[in-house]
Amino acid sequence: MMLILRLIRESYLFAFQEIIVNRVRTVLSLLGITIGIFCIISVFTIFDSMEIAIRKSIDSLGSNVLFIEKWPWVMGGGDYPWWKYMQRPEGTLEDMKEIQKRSSLTEAAAFMIQVGKTVKYRSNYVENVGVMGVSQDFDKVWNFEIAEGRYFSSSESNSGKNVAILGAEIATNLFQEASPIEKKVKIFGRNIEVIGVMKKNGEDMFGGGNDRAVFLPINYCKTLVNVDEIETTIIVKAKPLVSNEELKDEMTGILRSIRKLKPQAEDNFSINETSIISKGFDVLFGVIGTVGWIIGGFSLLVGGFGVANIMFVSVRERTNIIGIQKALGAKNYFVLLQFLFEAIFLSLLGGILGLLIVLILVVIISNTTDFSLILTLKNILLGIGVSGIIGLIAGIIPAWSASRLDPVEAMRTGK
């Protein structure tokens, strides 16, 4: 143990001396390691941060919910016969009610439509608002919280009363600091009473979110728009301990029965789930990670040659010292480990500099933009590990050649 500590200490001192004496050569040689680690870790940091934000957005939809729609969700390439899907019928309120009656695995089911409209209050207005007509149990299948006011009552939903729940951004833009509760906003040219405001969540990675949404009872929306001409979604939530596959099988059977499909006929509906999005992004991030390794790999290759060059020069300059050490009884492995540790220290220094640059960029971007970058412990350890391995590989041949030197020849050559 004492020998290892001694080797580490001497290697550190030699490496530090190499940097002090040959600053320009060392800096230029380590630049490849620094740039390589910077490229790899910056790419991984950006896309890890994106992945965290995207998965958070996906999780907000719920992992135990299914979305019954006309169109299937698809991530990536492949065959997509849109002309066939276009001929499918939209889901209806009657479909949702039949599901509620027949399903034994569903905890809740809700119906939803969405249209883009302008919302006004006096002289204030917000354009391109996602106005969503929803059924009574929508709050049980969709992730949102009421910050002020309340959700629709059963009588309001069933009778189609002109009431609304506003997203946080809509409420702020229309009413500034005033409370919007019991005030009337204008949508579709109609006065609609505000009964609730949703808690602010921020925009998700798909450009949506509840902050720019307005919820209306679906039975009120039916009096304002032709629901048959709008894309609809039926959302069903599984009971505890019920898997999505079990619920999906049940939904398939119920919908085929409702629509009276023959046994050999194809489904004329799609049952989507958030795992489709997750799997698509897994493939995407895998490709991006590979690209990051390729880009950084070239710089690391150059950096590895730079470290090897430093070590060959170091061996040549210290040939006399190596001869004296071996004449005094130093073993081959002592000399080999000494130069190996030095190569690893030099490479680690380049890697740490690359990580510091990434950290500075993370702090700057996170503090000046809405996008939050996260330099994870995994990426820090990856950067240190990769730079250490590069140092080990780059230093093995110079260290081996140093350890095999004949002491007499080494002392003679070094003079």
URFEN-V855401 format. One record per residue. N is the residue number from 0. RES is the residue in one small letter. PHI is phi in whole degrees, -180 to 180 (NA if undefined). OMEGA is omega in whole degrees, 0 to 359 (none if undefined). Layout:
BEGIN
n=N res=RES phi=PHI omega=OMEGA
n=N res=RES phi=PHI omega=OMEGA
END
This chain:
BEGIN
n=0 res=m phi=NA omega=179
n=1 res=m phi=-64 omega=179
n=2 res=l phi=-65 omega=179
n=3 res=i phi=-62 omega=180
n=4 res=l phi=-63 omega=178
n=5 res=r phi=-65 omega=178
n=6 res=l phi=-61 omega=181
n=7 res=i phi=-62 omega=181
n=8 res=r phi=-62 omega=181
n=9 res=e phi=-65 omega=179
n=10 res=s phi=-65 omega=178
n=11 res=y phi=-62 omega=181
n=12 res=l phi=-65 omega=178
n=13 res=f phi=-64 omega=180
n=14 res=a phi=-64 omega=179
n=15 res=f phi=-64 omega=178
n=16 res=q phi=-63 omega=179
n=17 res=e phi=-61 omega=180
n=18 res=i phi=-69 omega=182
n=19 res=i phi=-66 omega=185
n=20 res=v phi=-73 omega=184
n=21 res=n phi=-121 omega=186
n=22 res=r phi=-60 omega=186
n=23 res=v phi=-64 omega=181
n=24 res=r phi=-61 omega=182
n=25 res=t phi=-67 omega=181
n=26 res=v phi=-62 omega=180
n=27 res=l phi=-64 omega=181
n=28 res=s phi=-70 omega=182
n=29 res=l phi=-83 omega=182
n=30 res=l phi=-60 omega=179
n=31 res=g phi=-63 omega=177
n=32 res=i phi=-63 omega=181
n=33 res=t phi=-60 omega=181
n=34 res=i phi=-66 omega=180
n=35 res=g phi=-62 omega=179
n=36 res=i phi=-64 omega=178
n=37 res=f phi=-60 omega=181
n=38 res=c phi=-61 omega=184
n=39 res=i phi=-66 omega=185
n=40 res=i phi=-71 omega=178
n=41 res=s phi=-66 omega=177
n=42 res=v phi=-62 omega=180
n=43 res=f phi=-65 omega=179
n=44 res=t phi=-65 omega=180
n=45 res=i phi=-62 omega=185
n=46 res=f phi=-82 omega=170
n=47 res=d phi=-65 omega=179
n=48 res=s phi=-65 omega=177
n=49 res=m phi=-64 omega=181
n=50 res=e phi=-63 omega=178
n=51 res=i phi=-61 omega=181
n=52 res=a phi=-66 omega=180
n=53 res=i phi=-67 omega=180
n=54 res=r phi=-66 omega=176
n=55 res=k phi=-65 omega=178
n=56 res=s phi=-66 omega=179
n=57 res=i phi=-66 omega=181
n=58 res=d phi=-63 omega=180
n=59 res=s phi=-66 omega=176
n=60 res=l phi=-75 omega=180
n=61 res=g phi=102 omega=181
n=62 res=s phi=-86 omega=183
n=63 res=n phi=-112 omega=178
n=64 res=v phi=-122 omega=177
n=65 res=l phi=-120 omega=182
n=66 res=f phi=-116 omega=181
n=67 res=i phi=-92 omega=186
n=68 res=e phi=-142 omega=177
n=69 res=k phi=-76 omega=186
n=70 res=w phi=-105 omega=175
n=71 res=p phi=-80 omega=174
n=72 res=w phi=-81 omega=179
n=73 res=v phi=-136 omega=174
n=74 res=m phi=-115 omega=179
n=75 res=g phi=95 omega=183
n=76 res=g phi=-81 omega=180
n=77 res=g phi=108 omega=182
n=78 res=d phi=-73 omega=178
n=79 res=y phi=-138 omega=183
n=80 res=p phi=-76 omega=185
n=81 res=w phi=-61 omega=181
n=82 res=w phi=-63 omega=178
n=83 res=k phi=-78 omega=181
n=84 res=y phi=-67 omega=183
n=85 res=m phi=-64 omega=182
n=86 res=q phi=-83 omega=181
n=87 res=r phi=-71 omega=176
n=88 res=p phi=-78 omega=175
n=89 res=e phi=-78 omega=174
n=90 res=g phi=-67 omega=183
n=91 res=t phi=-125 omega=175
n=92 res=l phi=-62 omega=179
n=93 res=e phi=-66 omega=176
n=94 res=d phi=-59 omega=181
n=95 res=m phi=-62 omega=181
n=96 res=k phi=-66 omega=177
n=97 res=e phi=-67 omega=177
n=98 res=i phi=-62 omega=179
n=99 res=q phi=-61 omega=180
n=100 res=k phi=-74 omega=190
n=101 res=r phi=-92 omega=187
n=102 res=s phi=-78 omega=176
n=103 res=s phi=-107 omega=183
n=104 res=l phi=-107 omega=184
n=105 res=t phi=-94 omega=175
n=106 res=e phi=-81 omega=179
n=107 res=a phi=-157 omega=176
n=108 res=a phi=-139 omega=181
n=109 res=a phi=-144 omega=181
n=110 res=f phi=-112 omega=184
n=111 res=m phi=-147 omega=167
n=112 res=i phi=-130 omega=179
n=113 res=q phi=-146 omega=175
n=114 res=v phi=-135 omega=177
n=115 res=g phi=-93 omega=182
n=116 res=k phi=-141 omega=174
n=117 res=t phi=-94 omega=179
n=118 res=v phi=-111 omega=184
n=119 res=k phi=-124 omega=168
n=120 res=y phi=-144 omega=185
n=121 res=r phi=56 omega=181
n=122 res=s phi=-91 omega=180
n=123 res=n phi=-92 omega=178
n=124 res=y phi=-155 omega=176
n=125 res=v phi=-130 omega=182
n=126 res=e phi=-95 omega=176
n=127 res=n phi=54 omega=177
n=128 res=v phi=-87 omega=176
n=129 res=g phi=-78 omega=180
n=130 res=v phi=-88 omega=186
n=131 res=m phi=-112 omega=172
n=132 res=g phi=-89 omega=188
n=133 res=v phi=-131 omega=177
n=134 res=s phi=-87 omega=191
n=135 res=q phi=-59 omega=185
n=136 res=d phi=-89 omega=181
n=137 res=f phi=-61 omega=181
n=138 res=d phi=-68 omega=180
n=139 res=k phi=-90 omega=183
n=140 res=v phi=-115 omega=182
n=141 res=w phi=-116 omega=185
n=142 res=n phi=-87 omega=173
n=143 res=f phi=-160 omega=179
n=144 res=e phi=-127 omega=176
n=145 res=i phi=-89 omega=180
n=146 res=a phi=-87 omega=182
n=147 res=e phi=-147 omega=181
n=148 res=g phi=87 omega=186
n=149 res=r phi=-154 omega=176
n=150 res=y phi=-90 omega=179
n=151 res=f phi=-63 omega=171
n=152 res=s phi=-83 omega=180
n=153 res=s phi=-61 omega=182
n=154 res=s phi=-67 omega=178
n=155 res=e phi=-66 omega=179
n=156 res=s phi=-68 omega=184
n=157 res=n phi=-68 omega=182
n=158 res=s phi=-86 omega=181
n=159 res=g phi=70 omega=181
n=160 res=k phi=-74 omega=182
n=161 res=n phi=-81 omega=178
n=162 res=v phi=-127 omega=185
n=163 res=a phi=-145 omega=172
n=164 res=i phi=-118 omega=185
n=165 res=l phi=-98 omega=169
n=166 res=g phi=-71 omega=186
n=167 res=a phi=-61 omega=182
n=168 res=e phi=-68 omega=179
n=169 res=i phi=-64 omega=180
n=170 res=a phi=-62 omega=181
n=171 res=t phi=-66 omega=182
n=172 res=n phi=-68 omega=183
n=173 res=l phi=-85 omega=189
n=174 res=f phi=-117 omega=183
n=175 res=q phi=52 omega=184
n=176 res=e phi=-93 omega=184
n=177 res=a phi=-77 omega=177
n=178 res=s phi=-79 omega=180
n=179 res=p phi=-85 omega=185
n=180 res=i phi=-60 omega=179
n=181 res=e phi=71 omega=173
n=182 res=k phi=-92 omega=185
n=183 res=k phi=-112 omega=174
n=184 res=v phi=-105 omega=181
n=185 res=k phi=-111 omega=176
n=186 res=i phi=-134 omega=184
n=187 res=f phi=59 omega=183
n=188 res=g phi=77 omega=181
n=189 res=r phi=-112 omega=175
n=190 res=n phi=-83 omega=184
n=191 res=i phi=-130 omega=183
n=192 res=e phi=-79 omega=178
n=193 res=v phi=-86 omega=179
n=194 res=i phi=-114 omega=181
n=195 res=g phi=-161 omega=176
n=196 res=v phi=-131 omega=181
n=197 res=m phi=-80 omega=176
n=198 res=k phi=-68 omega=181
n=199 res=k phi=-70 omega=179
n=200 res=n phi=-120 omega=184
n=201 res=g phi=87 omega=181
n=202 res=e phi=-74 omega=178
n=203 res=d phi=-84 omega=185
n=204 res=m phi=-69 omega=180
n=205 res=f phi=-98 omega=178
n=206 res=g phi=81 omega=180
n=207 res=g phi=-110 omega=182
n=208 res=g phi=123 omega=183
n=209 res=n phi=-81 omega=186
n=210 res=d phi=-65 omega=179
n=211 res=r phi=-112 omega=180
n=212 res=a phi=-117 omega=173
n=213 res=v phi=-132 omega=179
n=214 res=f phi=-101 omega=174
n=215 res=l phi=-127 omega=174
n=216 res=p phi=-62 omega=184
n=217 res=i phi=-62 omega=180
n=218 res=n phi=-70 omega=173
n=219 res=y phi=-79 omega=178
n=220 res=c phi=-59 omega=181
n=221 res=k phi=-61 omega=179
n=222 res=t phi=-84 omega=184
n=223 res=l phi=-110 omega=182
n=224 res=v phi=-134 omega=176
n=225 res=n phi=-87 omega=184
n=226 res=v phi=-61 omega=181
n=227 res=d phi=-66 omega=182
n=228 res=e phi=-102 omega=183
n=229 res=i phi=-119 omega=176
n=230 res=e phi=-66 omega=184
n=231 res=t phi=-119 omega=177
n=232 res=t phi=-137 omega=171
n=233 res=i phi=-108 omega=182
n=234 res=i phi=-108 omega=179
n=235 res=v phi=-122 omega=181
n=236 res=k phi=-114 omega=183
n=237 res=a phi=-76 omega=173
n=238 res=k phi=-70 omega=177
n=239 res=p phi=-54 omega=178
n=240 res=l phi=73 omega=176
n=241 res=v phi=-97 omega=181
n=242 res=s phi=-78 omega=177
n=243 res=n phi=-63 omega=179
n=244 res=e phi=-64 omega=178
n=245 res=e phi=-64 omega=180
n=246 res=l phi=-66 omega=180
n=247 res=k phi=-64 omega=178
n=248 res=d phi=-62 omega=180
n=249 res=e phi=-66 omega=181
n=250 res=m phi=-62 omega=179
n=251 res=t phi=-60 omega=179
n=252 res=g phi=-63 omega=182
n=253 res=i phi=-65 omega=183
n=254 res=l phi=-68 omega=177
n=255 res=r phi=-64 omega=178
n=256 res=s phi=-69 omega=180
n=257 res=i phi=-60 omega=184
n=258 res=r phi=-92 omega=174
n=259 res=k phi=55 omega=179
n=260 res=l phi=-83 omega=177
n=261 res=k phi=-71 omega=183
n=262 res=p phi=-54 omega=183
n=263 res=q phi=-88 omega=183
n=264 res=a phi=-77 omega=176
n=265 res=e phi=-73 omega=174
n=266 res=d phi=-62 omega=175
n=267 res=n phi=-108 omega=179
n=268 res=f phi=-153 omega=176
n=269 res=s phi=-125 omega=176
n=270 res=i phi=-112 omega=185
n=271 res=n phi=-102 omega=177
n=272 res=e phi=-144 omega=186
n=273 res=t phi=-66 omega=180
n=274 res=s phi=-63 omega=177
n=275 res=i phi=-62 omega=179
n=276 res=i phi=-67 omega=182
n=277 res=s phi=-60 omega=181
n=278 res=k phi=-65 omega=178
n=279 res=g phi=-63 omega=179
n=280 res=f phi=-73 omega=175
n=281 res=d phi=-59 omega=179
n=282 res=v phi=-66 omega=181
n=283 res=l phi=-61 omega=182
n=284 res=f phi=-69 omega=175
n=285 res=g phi=-64 omega=178
n=286 res=v phi=-65 omega=181
n=287 res=i phi=-64 omega=177
n=288 res=g phi=-61 omega=178
n=289 res=t phi=-63 omega=178
n=290 res=v phi=-62 omega=178
n=291 res=g phi=-61 omega=178
n=292 res=w phi=-65 omega=181
n=293 res=i phi=-66 omega=181
n=294 res=i phi=-62 omega=181
n=295 res=g phi=-70 omega=183
n=296 res=g phi=-63 omega=179
n=297 res=f phi=-64 omega=179
n=298 res=s phi=-67 omega=178
n=299 res=l phi=-66 omega=178
n=300 res=l phi=-63 omega=177
n=301 res=v phi=-63 omega=179
n=302 res=g phi=-62 omega=178
n=303 res=g phi=-63 omega=176
n=304 res=f phi=-65 omega=178
n=305 res=g phi=-64 omega=178
n=306 res=v phi=-65 omega=178
n=307 res=a phi=-61 omega=179
n=308 res=n phi=-63 omega=178
n=309 res=i phi=-58 omega=184
n=310 res=m phi=-69 omega=177
n=311 res=f phi=-63 omega=178
n=312 res=v phi=-65 omega=180
n=313 res=s phi=-63 omega=178
n=314 res=v phi=-63 omega=181
n=315 res=r phi=-65 omega=181
n=316 res=e phi=-71 omega=183
n=317 res=r phi=-111 omega=180
n=318 res=t phi=-58 omega=180
n=319 res=n phi=-62 omega=180
n=320 res=i phi=-65 omega=178
n=321 res=i phi=-61 omega=179
n=322 res=g phi=-60 omega=179
n=323 res=i phi=-63 omega=179
n=324 res=q phi=-59 omega=182
n=325 res=k phi=-71 omega=177
n=326 res=a phi=-66 omega=179
n=327 res=l phi=-86 omega=174
n=328 res=g phi=109 omega=179
n=329 res=a phi=-66 omega=180
n=330 res=k phi=-80 omega=179
n=331 res=n phi=-58 omega=183
n=332 res=y phi=-66 omega=178
n=333 res=f phi=-64 omega=179
n=334 res=v phi=-66 omega=180
n=335 res=l phi=-60 omega=181
n=336 res=l phi=-66 omega=180
n=337 res=q phi=-59 omega=180
n=338 res=f phi=-75 omega=176
n=339 res=l phi=-63 omega=179
n=340 res=f phi=-60 omega=180
n=341 res=e phi=-64 omega=179
n=342 res=a phi=-63 omega=180
n=343 res=i phi=-66 omega=179
n=344 res=f phi=-61 omega=179
n=345 res=l phi=-62 omega=180
n=346 res=s phi=-67 omega=177
n=347 res=l phi=-61 omega=179
n=348 res=l phi=-61 omega=177
n=349 res=g phi=-62 omega=179
n=350 res=g phi=-65 omega=180
n=351 res=i phi=-66 omega=176
n=352 res=l phi=-62 omega=177
n=353 res=g phi=-62 omega=179
n=354 res=l phi=-66 omega=178
n=355 res=l phi=-64 omega=178
n=356 res=i phi=-64 omega=177
n=357 res=v phi=-61 omega=181
n=358 res=l phi=-61 omega=179
n=359 res=i phi=-62 omega=179
n=360 res=l phi=-65 omega=178
n=361 res=v phi=-60 omega=181
n=362 res=v phi=-65 omega=182
n=363 res=i phi=-64 omega=183
n=364 res=i phi=-66 omega=181
n=365 res=s phi=-65 omega=182
n=366 res=n phi=-90 omega=182
n=367 res=t phi=-114 omega=180
n=368 res=t phi=-131 omega=178
n=369 res=d phi=-82 omega=182
n=370 res=f phi=-88 omega=183
n=371 res=s phi=-95 omega=176
n=372 res=l phi=-91 omega=181
n=373 res=i phi=-130 omega=174
n=374 res=l phi=-89 omega=187
n=375 res=t phi=-79 omega=177
n=376 res=l phi=-60 omega=179
n=377 res=k phi=-60 omega=180
n=378 res=n phi=-72 omega=176
n=379 res=i phi=-64 omega=179
n=380 res=l phi=-65 omega=178
n=381 res=l phi=-63 omega=180
n=382 res=g phi=-63 omega=179
n=383 res=i phi=-67 omega=181
n=384 res=g phi=-64 omega=181
n=385 res=v phi=-65 omega=180
n=386 res=s phi=-65 omega=177
n=387 res=g phi=-64 omega=179
n=388 res=i phi=-66 omega=178
n=389 res=i phi=-61 omega=178
n=390 res=g phi=-62 omega=179
n=391 res=l phi=-64 omega=181
n=392 res=i phi=-67 omega=183
n=393 res=a phi=-69 omega=185
n=394 res=g phi=-94 omega=188
n=395 res=i phi=-66 omega=182
n=396 res=i phi=-71 omega=176
n=397 res=p phi=-60 omega=180
n=398 res=a phi=-66 omega=179
n=399 res=w phi=-65 omega=179
n=400 res=s phi=-65 omega=178
n=401 res=a phi=-66 omega=183
n=402 res=s phi=-71 omega=183
n=403 res=r phi=-94 omega=181
n=404 res=l phi=-65 omega=174
n=405 res=d phi=-77 omega=185
n=406 res=p phi=-58 omega=181
n=407 res=v phi=-66 omega=180
n=408 res=e phi=-62 omega=180
n=409 res=a phi=-63 omega=181
n=410 res=m phi=-67 omega=180
n=411 res=r phi=-70 omega=181
n=412 res=t phi=-67 omega=185
n=413 res=g phi=-77 omega=182
n=414 res=k phi=-78 omega=none
END
